[in-house]
Amino acid sequence: MTQRTMEVIVGVFMVAGLAALLFLALQVSGLTPKSAEGTYTVYANFNDTGGLAPRGRVSMAGVTVGTIESISLNKETFQAKVAMAISTDIDNIPSDSSAVIRTSGLLGEQYIDISVGGEMESLADGDTFYSTQSAMNLERLISNFASGR
């Protein structure tokens, strides 16, 4: 009888461990279901997106305000066009704000940080950030430093 009880306890423990592992894998991959909150889309053009990826975060003052929907190449300007879904709760981003690609930590994920401007007019659905700052390319920076440029 004790053998059977031990097998049941080990089985329950294994199922709970696998469920926790599945939950953590979904959290890390960003494949969790999206909430039903409303969003609007704004765009930014960058010369270099670095390791930026769809479903990445968009933040203001360290607070996540949206996600990256897509990254495509503008065939006219040969720049990367990034579409961002911003929460409708944040409906007053000044139109002269800038979008900057930043890295969390030394080798962490890249995200878009919105540096707030001072205009009274706000960005609306479909608007594009006028001012952007591309990702810092660490290899290019090191090679420029090594070559003395």
MONOR-V788790 format. One record per backbone hydrogen bond with DSSP energy under -1.0 kcal/mol. NH is the residue of the N-H (numbers start at 1). CO is the residue of the C=O. E is the energy in kcal/mol with one decimal. If there is no record, write none. Layout:
[[NH CO E] [NH CO E]]
This chain:
[[5 1 -2.0] [6 2 -2.2] [7 3 -1.9] [8 4 -2.0] [9 5 -2.3] [10 6 -2.4] [11 7 -2.3] [12 8 -2.6] [13 9 -2.4] [14 10 -2.4] [15 11 -2.2] [16 12 -2.4] [17 13 -2.2] [18 14 -2.3] [19 15 -2.2] [20 16 -2.2] [21 17 -2.2] [22 18 -2.4] [23 19 -2.3] [24 20 -2.4] [25 21 -2.2] [26 22 -2.1] [27 23 -2.0] [28 24 -2.4] [29 25 -2.0] [31 26 -1.1] [40 86 -2.4] [42 84 -2.2] [43 127 -2.5] [44 82 -1.6] [46 80 -2.6] [52 49 -1.8] [55 68 -3.3] [56 53 -1.5] [58 66 -2.2] [59 112 -2.8] [60 63 -2.3] [63 60 -2.3] [65 58 -2.9] [66 58 -1.4] [67 85 -2.0] [68 56 -2.3] [69 83 -2.8] [70 83 -1.2] [72 81 -2.4] [74 79 -3.2] [78 74 -2.2] [80 46 -2.7] [81 72 -3.8] [82 44 -3.1] [83 70 -2.6] [84 42 -3.1] [85 67 -2.8] [86 40 -3.2] [87 65 -2.7] [88 38 -2.3] [90 87 -1.6] [91 89 -1.0] [95 121 -2.9] [97 94 -1.7] [98 115 -2.4] [99 131 -2.0] [100 113 -2.7] [101 133 -2.1] [102 111 -2.8] [104 109 -2.6] [111 102 -2.4] [112 57 -2.0] [113 100 -3.4] [114 59 -3.0] [115 98 -2.9] [123 93 -2.9] [126 41 -3.9] [127 124 -2.1] [129 43 -3.0] [133 99 -2.1] [135 48 -2.4] [141 137 -2.2] [142 138 -2.3] [143 139 -2.5] [144 140 -2.4] [145 141 -1.9] [146 142 -2.7] [147 143 -2.1] [149 144 -2.0]]
